């Protein structure tokens, strides 16, 4: 099962991704894929060291771009042909991967949760994050999952990953909504993009306080709300100091149960 966690910057995408991963790892094989090139805190929320960029596996951004410009080839009736033929093979992966095939030097792991990062912007003037979007799409297309395998993808803030076509390979999209006008309005755009790529969109309300709950629900398609996470001071404080989010939340447990049941129905 492939799950995208989306939202505006500061909505709590990484918080939800980390808490959900820890919860689902109790019954599933979980990989968290960090595709946010400007997020440097997800690993600490999971209690891990920062993983090496997967982009390095392909020789870095420069080498990856060179492979990206090369035409795709495929084996068709024993002949190598160019892009457009059936059964196309990736420019970057020589064979398909399962979770057990992931290169260990690019994986951090703790308590049954694996963490990988596609890439980060490390230096001034190194160029845009477009190659990371391409690698994310290729990686997800190349990944074979079993019945008990779950990939939680913590996306970059905003909507750019939809423009890159990354979201077409997800089984569902979770949109994290915080109590802000921008987040509530952006949720409608996420829902629209999800419909365009044929992916079911659900909402997770975050930082919910009793006196604003009804206003948040009335501002969105509340039928698709599947979790409401209350504002908790201890989560805020842990995130502030880069601490591990080692909390048991009933709302996260219910969200994990919904997703597990969804995967059974969908299969």
N, C-alpha and C positions, 0 to 999 in steps of 0.2 A: 504494500500500500504506500502510495506517495502522497504526502500532505504538504501543501504550501502554507506558510504562515506569513500573512501580508499585513500591511498597515502603514500609516504615516510614521515619520520619525518620532520617537518618543512615546508611541502608543503602548508599547510593552510587548512587541513581537518576540524579542529574545527571551523575555521573562516567561511568556507563555510557552515558547519552544522548549526552554530548559525544564520547566516544571512538568510539561506534558511528556517529554522524553523520559524523565525519571519515573513517572508514573507508568507509562506504557512498557518500560523495560522490565517491569515485574512479571509480565506475561508474554512479551514479544522481543524479537531481535531488533534493536533500534539503532539506526544511523541518523545522526543530526548532520545535515549539510549546511554549512554557513556560506551563503553566496552574497553576503553584504560586504562589499569591498571597503566600507568605512566603519564597520562594527568591530571593535577590538575588545569586547567584553563578554561575548557569549561563552567562551571557554571557561572564564572564571566563574560564571554563574553555574556551570556544570561541575566545577571543582577540578578542572583539568589545566594542564599547560596548553599554550596555544599551539595548534598543529601547524606543520609546514604547509605552505601553499601547494595544492595539487598541481598548479601551473608549473611548478619546478619539475614535476615528473616528466613533463614534455619539453624540458629544456628552457623554461622561462617564456615570457611573453613574446620575445623576438622570434625564438624558434617556433613557437606555437603559431604566430602570424604567418610564417613561411609555409607551414603545413596547411594552414587555413586557405592560402592562395592556390595550393595545388588542387587539381581536379580530383573529384572522387572517382574511384574505380570499383568495379565489382566483377565477380566471376560469374559469367553467364554462358552455360553450355561449354564450359572449359576455356572460354576466351575472356581476356581482360578487356572490359569496355569502359567508356566514360560515363559521367553522371547522366542519369535519366533512365538507365536500365533497371530492371527489378533486382531485389535483394542487394541493395547498395550496402557497402561496408563503410565504416567510419574512416575518416582520414587519420584519426588519432589512436583508435583502439584496434589492436590486431585480433583480439578475441573478446568475447563477452565476459563481463565480470558478475559474480555474485558477491554477497557481503563477505564471504570467506576468501574472496580473491583480492580484496582491497589491499594495496601496497602498505604494509605495516608502518613504514617510515613516515607515512602521511596521515596516520590515524592515531588519535589519542583515545583512550578508553578508561572508563571508570563505572563500576556498579552496573555493568551490562549495557552501558550507553557508549556507542562509538561516535567520535566527532571528526569531521573533515572540513577543511576550508578550501574553497576553489581558488581564492586569491585575494590579496589586499593591495591597495595603493600604498606603497612604501616610501616613494621618493618624489620630490618635486620634479615635474616635467616628464614623468615616465610614460605619459599617455593615458588614454581613456580606459575605462573598464570594459569596453566591448568584448575583448577576447575572453574575459571571465564569463560573460553571458553565453558565448558560443560554447565554451567548455562545459558549462552547466548543462546546456541543452544536450550536448553530445554524451555527457556522463549519464544523465538520466535515461536517455534513449538506449544506452549500452548496458544498463544495469538490469539483471535478472533477479527478481524477488520471489521468495517462497511465501507460503501461506502465512507464516508467522513473522515475516519481515516487514518492518515499517521504516520509511525514510521521511524524516521531518525536515523540511527545507525552510530555513530562516532567510527570507528574501531581503533584498535591499529595500530601504524605505521608499514609498511611493509606487509608481506604476510602470517604471521603465522595463521591468522584467516581462511585463505583458507585451511591450513593444518589441522585445527581443524574441518573442515566441517561446519562452521557456515554459510557460504554464500549460501548454497543450498536453504534457505528459503526466499531469497530476490527476489523482483520483478525486481529490476535492481540495477546496481552498478555504482556509480559515482566515477571516479578516478580523484583526484585533482593533477594537474601537475604544478610544479613551474619551473622557468627557470634554470634548472640545468641538467647536463648530466645524473646524476643518476636517476632523476625523469623521464626524457624522456625515458630512457632505461627500467626502471621498469614498465612503462605503458604497454609495450608489454607483460610482464609477467602477469600483471593483466588481460589483455585481454585474454591471453591464459587460465588462471585459470577460468575466467568467462565462456568461452566456455566449459570447462570441467564440470562445475557444472550446465550448462544450463541456465545461467543468462546473460541477455543483459548488455553490458558494454558501458558506455558513458564517455567522457572526459570533464573535466572542467579545462581550462587553468587559472592559477592564477598568480597574480603579473606580468601581461603582460604589457610590454612597447613597444611603436611603433617600435623601431629599432630592436627588437628581435622577434616580432610576427611571421613573415614569417619563421624564422628559427625553431621556436617551432612547427609550423604547418607542416613543411616539415619533421620533425623528428618522427612524429607519424601518426597513421591512422586518418587523419584530418576529414574524413567523419563522424566519431563518436564524433566530438567536438560539444557540444551543448551549451557551455557558455565560454566566455572569460572575466575574471574579471581583470580590469586594476590595476596596482600598485597604491595604494593610501596611502599617508603619514598618513592621519588621522586614518586609520585602524591600521597601524603599531604602531602608538603612543598609541592608546587605548589598544591594545594587550600588549604593553610593560608595562603598569601600571596596567594591570588587570581590565580595564574598560569595561563597557558594549558596545557591538557593535550595536549602535543604529543608523544605517545608512540606507538610502533608495538608493539602487543601481538598475539602470535600468537593468543591466545584471542579477542580482539575480531575479528580477521580471519576466524577460523572461524565466529564468530557471524554476521558479515555475510554470509558465504557461505551459511550455513544459511538466513538470511532471504531472500536472493536466490533460492535454489532453491525455498523455500516459496512465494514469490510466483509463480513460474513454474508450480508444481504447482497452486496455488489458482486461477490464471487459466484 
